[in-house]
């Protein structure tokens, strides 16, 4: 009897992607904690005074890179460096040395600013969606494929299932919209 195969949304995949020690080593260029902390300072500067946020598709890739998609029926496990915070329901990256505090939580509630919102943000594993992303090397396509290769080949539909809070309307645009709404009310 033939088993019905489920469409996982990933091209050319046979085995579940893994991120074991060997596969992490396949992903080149893991920078040390000190340089990651320096790069976090650059991230904070990129937020600017206007709370700039990364565009939605990039944030979706970041969320996939960190959390995987098992929660939406996919087969991508969470990143090996994902750590549960001592604060319930929060998570942080254990690979960059920034620790567990409000400013380093990867996702936040509602419209609150979170680490994955920074326009410029580096990932120790140079995963998709991050500023220092590096495309996978050919050996990452060998079974079991790396998480990075898996994400690079994920379908658009699967990516759309990743729910993220959308960027806030930039304050200057919001002011213009408010003004025009007020004008309309007066007329
Ligand atoms: S930032 Fe990179 S290393 Fe850290 S949890 Fe996310 S994907 Fe993993």
Boltz pocket constraint, residues with backbone or C-beta under 6 A from the ligand:
constraints:
  - pocket:
      binder: B
      contacts: [[A, 62], [A, 65], [A, 66], [A, 79], [A, 80], [A, 81], [A, 82], [A, 83], [A, 92], [A, 93], [A, 94], [A, 95], [A, 96], [A, 122], [A, 123], [A, 124], [A, 125], [A, 126], [A, 127]]
      max_distance: 6.0
